[in-house]
Amino acid sequence: MKITGPDPKSIYPLKEFASLVFLKHFVKASNITIGDYTYFDDRRNGPENFEEFNVLYNYDFSKVKLIIGKFCAIAAETRFIMTGDHKLDAISTYPFPIFGHGWESAFNVYDLPVKGDIVIGNDVWFGYDSLVMNGVTIGNGAIIASRAVVVKDVPAYSIVAGNPAKVVKMRFDDKTINRLQKIAWWDWSIVKINQNLQLICNLDVDRLEEKSLER
């Protein structure tokens, strides 16, 4: 059997499961970018409602981007908090201006604090009901445990869990992680990925590194 893999242009890569989709096809907001083969599975709200239920507080004044790499696995109820921070350098944190009727003169909502973009690498696995705050960068190959609350950067190939999420284990030693970062198999052509699928799905880093040097 010839290995081709699913078409990245397909919306439902598993025809019998309408709740599992290649997510990029369901994103409309200009500040959200999703890589090829990244999938999302949500039977309760449906993938067509990803931006409503899973990307929260994505206001036009947020100035925050959500960037998700390729080959990521996103479980149901995973949420990304784009903004929603309140004014801290005042007596009250109440967002008076958003209600108008003269209250907009209190302060400029565009000056509200923003921690930064949410940037997620490639081959990241998000467990059920995990939550990621704005300003966070998650490295390649990381695993976000179920119901983890991610408030700070996550190193590549680490496993984080808890609230707030902390590193509980590194998947590989530093030398191996550096090698895998350079190999960056997710940036290979799909033809090359298919040719080396068995290596990608095993632990022979030496052979995978050799293949990465081939043209």
N, C-alpha and C positions, 0 to 999 in steps of 0.2 A: 504493500500500500504506500503510495506516494504521500509524503508529509507536506501539507500545504498550510495547515492552520486555518482558523476562521478568517473570513474577509473582514478587515478592520472597518469597512464601510457598512457592514451589516449592523442593524440595530439590535436584533435579538439573536445572539450567537448560539443559543440553545433554544431551538424552536419550541420545545415543549415547556419552557419556563419563561413566560411573558414578563415575569418580575425581574429577570436578570438581563441587563442591557450593557452594551458598550456606551458608557456614560456621555461621551462627547456629543452624541447626537441629541441629547436632551437639554443641552445648555444654550441659553439665549443671551444671557447677560454678557456684555462686552468685557467685563472685568474678571471673567472666569475662563480659564483655559484648562482643558483636559487632554491628556495624551492618548495615543492609540492603545487599544486593548485594555485600558483601565475599565473595570466593570463595577457595577453597583447592583445590589439585589435588595429589593424592598417590596414585600408582598402586601403590607398594610396600606401604605400611602401611594404606592406605585412610583416607578422611576420618573414618570412625566412630571411629578411634583417635587423633584429633587431640589430645585431652587427655592421652593416655598417652605418645605419642611426641614431641609438639611443645610441650607446656606442662610443663616439667620442674620437679621439686621444689616442687610446689604442695601443701605440707603445710597441715594445718589451723591450725598456729600461725604461718604465714608472714605473715599480715596484709597480703598484697600482692594487688592487683587487676590484671587484664589488661583493658584497655579499648581496643578497636579500632574505628575509625570506619567510615563507609560507603564503598562503592566502592573498597575496597582489594583488591589482587591479591597473594595469598600463595602462593609457589611451594613445591614439595615440599621437605621437610627443613628448612624454616624452623623455628627453635626459640626459645622464650621461657623464660628462666631466672627463675623466680619468686622463689626464695630459695635456700638451700643455703649461705649464708655461715656461716663458723665463728667461734668466739670468738677475738678477736685480743688482748684485754687480759689474757692469761694466758700461762704458760709453754708450755702445750700447746694446740693448736687442735683436738684430738680431741673429738668430740661424745659424751662419756661418757653423759649422761643419756638419750639416746634408746634405749639398750640395757637400761635398767632394772636389776633385781636389786640395788638399792641404789645404783647409779651415778646415779640420778636426783637424788640429794641433792647432787651436785657443783655444779650451778647450774640456774637456771630457763631451759629452752629458749625460753620465750616472751620472754626478754630478749636473745636473740641479735640481732645487728645486722641491720637491714632498711633497705635504701637507699630503698625506696618503690615505688609502683605503676609499671607499664609503661603509658604512655598514648600511643596512636597516633592520629594525626589521620585525615583522610579522603583518599581518592585516593592512598594510599601503595602503592608497588610494592616487594615483597620478592623479591629474586632467590633462586635455588636455594641452599639450605644456609646461609642467613644466620642469625645468632644475635643475640638482643637480651637484654641483662642487665636485671635489675630496677633500678628507679629512673630509667629512661630515658624521655624524652618525645620523640616523633618528630612533626615538624610536618606539616601538610597538604601534599600534592603531592610529598613526598620520594621518592627512589629509593634503596633499599638494595641495593647490588651483591651479586652472587653471592658467598657465603662471607665476607661482611663480618661483623665482630664488633663490635657496637654497645655501647659501654660508657659513652657520654655522650650528652647531648641532640643531636638532629639538627634543624637549622633547616628551616623550611618551604621547599619547592621547591629543596632541595639534593640533590646526588648524593653519597653517601658510599661508600667502599670501603676494604678493607684490614683488618688486625688490629694494633692497634685501628682501627676505622673512622674515617676523616677525610674532611672535605669535599674533594672533588676538583673540583667544579664547582657553580655555582649555575645553575639552569635559566633564571632570568630576573633582571633587575636589581631592586634593592630597591624602586623605585617600582612596578614591575609586580607584584611579589610582594605588596606592600601592597594593591594594587587587587584582586588575585585573592582575597586573604584576606577582603576586604570583600564581594566578589561572592558567595563561598561557594556556588557553584552546587549543591553536594551537598546543601544544605539546602532547595533548591527542591522544589516538588511534582514528582512524576514526570511529570505532564502538562506542566509548564513545561520540565522537562529534555528531554522528547521533542520539544517544539516548537523547542528550541534546540540539538539534538544536533549539528548541523553546526558551530555556533559553538564548542561545548565541545570538539569534536574538531579544531579548527583554532587559529590564533594571532591572531585579530582580537579583542584584548582590549577595544578601544573599543566594538565592537558588542555584545560580551557584557555589558559594563558598562551599556550602554543598556538591554538587555533585563532586567538585574537590577533596574532602577528601575521597570519596568513592572509593573502589577498584573494 
